[in-house]
């Protein structure tokens, strides 16, 4: 009988756990929970005889992989997967997956909430501005970017997007104006919502030059990864232009400098919370369980990331 381990330092909601259990046990597998653990040794011990593993933001390191004698598949319940050591997984023939799209609406709603917050002076007294009629640039038109565009159009925003992997025709069919370069996107849009992954090509790719090219009142919203921001360039741009704003779901290393230097033109959440909704929590957990069942019953490796 297959053993599926759910290892979560921060547990899934009970509804999600119940749903995961139902999916796993209906397939004839056994579900084991490791919740609120404080020592990675406990994680290593629990995974030793597991055939499958579900995690959230828990780090599946080379040491954890080395301890997993039977492991065939690990699924990160969420879109990002930089907490998985893909090289270690591949070296042992372990399939690594994520669950793209399950948290998209939650992240998109947060992005729009940040836009409103920044447009209305952080809800402090004073005259703010409306989102209606403003140009919004979507930097990477994937699962989250599409949801941001959908909600933004409801606000009456004009939505542009850059994504070299999505055709112009596909964007236009959804009412989005494609642009041909990152530079065009930032130059044309008062708001830019950032959704690129952290890769060798994208790390520190958003910096002073792009920010300085934005129109007056330019506002960058980051619900992606902090690593894609050139923080030195960000600081320089915001110090040079007192109209630029930056709101992020991933506090930068220079957060205290930004707060002290530019005040309310910077906002960062206390912790990454884009996917922190009850609905997203359940959706990602159920998707992870279903993908594991499909892997063992049909051989499906859809959403494999290694």
C-alpha positions, 0 to 999 in steps of 0.5 A, a space after each residue: 500500500 502506498 504511503 503518502 506523507 503530508 509534511 507541513 510546518 504550517 498545516 493545511 486547514 482542516 477542510 483541506 486535510 479532510 479532502 486530501 485524506 478522502 482522495 488518498 484513501 479512496 485510491 487505496 493509499 495510506 495518509 500520514 500527517 506531520 504537522 507543526 514540526 520544529 525539527 527537520 530531523 522529524 521530517 527526515 524520519 517521517 519521510 524515510 518510508 514514504 512513497 509520496 510527499 506533499 508540502 507547502 513552503 517546507 524545504 525539501 532539501 538534499 538531506 531530506 531527499 537522501 533520507 527518503 528511501 522509497 520516495 517516488 514523487 513530491 508535490 509542492 502545494 502551490 505555484 512556486 517550487 524553489 523550496 524543492 531541491 530539484 537537482 537532488 530529486 532528479 538524481 534519485 529519479 523522484 518526480 517533483 511537481 507543483 500545483 499551478 493555478 490553484 492560488 491564482 485568484 487569491 494572489 490576484 485579489 491581493 495585487 489589486 488590493 495593493 493597487 487600491 491601497 497605494 492609489 488611496 494614500 495608504 488609506 491616510 487622509 488626502 486626495 488619492 486617485 482612481 484605478 479606472 482609466 489607468 494603464 496596467 501592465 502585466 509582466 508575465 501573462 500566466 495563471 496569476 497574470 490572467 486573473 489580475 487582468 480579469 479583475 483589473 478590467 472590472 475596475 475599468 483599467 486598460 490592460 497591457 501585457 508582456 510575455 514572450 511565451 504567450 501569442 499576441 493573438 491569445 492576449 487580444 482574444 481576452 481583451 488585452 493589449 500585447 506589447 513587444 518588450 519589457 521596456 515598452 510595458 514599463 514606459 506605457 503603464 502607470 501600474 505594473 503587476 509583476 509575475 515573473 519567476 526567479 530564474 538566472 535570467 530574471 534575478 535582479 532584472 527589475 531595477 532603476 532603468 525600468 522604474 525610471 521609465 514609468 509614467 508619473 505616479 508609477 507603481 510597481 506591485 510585486 506578488 512574485 519573488 523578491 529576487 527579481 528586484 535589483 534592490 539597489 536600483 529600486 532604492 536609487 529610483 525611488 529616491 530620485 523620483 518622489 512619485 514612484 511607489 512600490 508595494 510587495 508581498 515579499 519584503 525586500 532586504 532593504 525594507 527598513 531603508 525604503 520605509 525610512 527613506 520614502 515612507 508610505 510610497 513603500 508597502 510590504 506585507 509582514 510575510 508572504 500572504 498572496 496564497 493565504 486564503 481558505 479557498 487557495 489552501 484547500 484548492 492547492 491541497 486537493 490538487 496535490 493529492 489528485 496529482 499523486 493519485 494520477 501519477 501512481 494510477 496512470 503514470 501522469 507527470 503533468 505539472 512536473 518541474 524537474 
